[in-house]
């Protein structure tokens, strides 16, 4: 059951991150509006794929030290979903634990 809930949280996190990238929210005159951004060119996506790993084992260890009850694979998945951004990963894990 614990693993299943981690999988569901991981799926939710990926969907939420993709949604926020595709449909970022902006405030205009007190009203929140959704602004569509143009898709990233295929060439830029291919260049990102060839850059190498988005995070190191040290990054995983640092986050794991902060969240000892979260499985390492979940941490790696969240780091990947956040493109290696540790601050965003920590915020995502904090929101998942509340």
N, C-alpha and C positions, 0 to 999 in steps of 0.2 A: 504494500500500500504506500509506504514511504517513497519508494522509487517511482511509482505511478504519479504521485503528487508532484515529485520533482520534474517528471517529464511534462506534466501539464503546465507547470510554472514556466518551464523552459519554452514550451510552445507559445504560451501567452506572451512571454518576454520578446520572443522573435517577432510575433505579430505586432505587438505594441511598438517595437523599434522600427519595423518596416513601415507601419502606419504613420509614425511621426516623421519619418524621412520623406514619405510620399505626400503626406498631407500635413505640413507644419501649421500650427496655429499662430496667428498674429492678432494682436489687439489693435483695433482701429477705432478711435473715438469712443472708447469704453465698450465697444462690441468686439467679441472674438469672432474672427473669420478664418476660414480654411483657405490657404493659398497653395495652389498646386505648383510644384517646381518641375522644370523640364527633366526628363530622364537623363541619366548620365550616359555619355556616349560609350559605345561598345569598346572603343580603343582604350578609354580610361579604365573601364572595368577590367580589361585584359591586363593592363599594366599593374593594377592593384593585385591581381592574382599572382603575378610573378615577383612580387616584392619579398616574399618569404613569410615566415611566421609573424602573426600579429602580436604575439606575446611570448614571453619566455617562461620556463619552469619557475624561475625566481618570482615572476609576476604572480603565477598561480600560488606559490608558497606564501607570498605576502598576503594575498586575499584569503587564502585558507586559514592563515593565522588569525585573521579577523573574524572569520566565520567557520569555526571548527566543526560545527554540526552540519555543514553543507557538504555534500559529496564533491570530490574533486572534479568529477566529470561535469557536474552542474556548473561549477565555477569556470571550467574551461569553455563550456558552451556559452555562458553569459559573457565571458571575455571575448569570445569569437563574435557573438551577436553585437557587442559594443566595439568591434574593430580594434580590440586590444586596449581600449581606454579604461584604465583602472578606476578612475573617479566615477565614470558612468557605471561601471560594473558594480562598484560598492554601493552606489545609489540604487541600482536595480535590485541587488541582493537585500538591501535594507527594506525596500518597498515590498519585496516578496516575503520578508519575515514579519511584517506587521499585520 
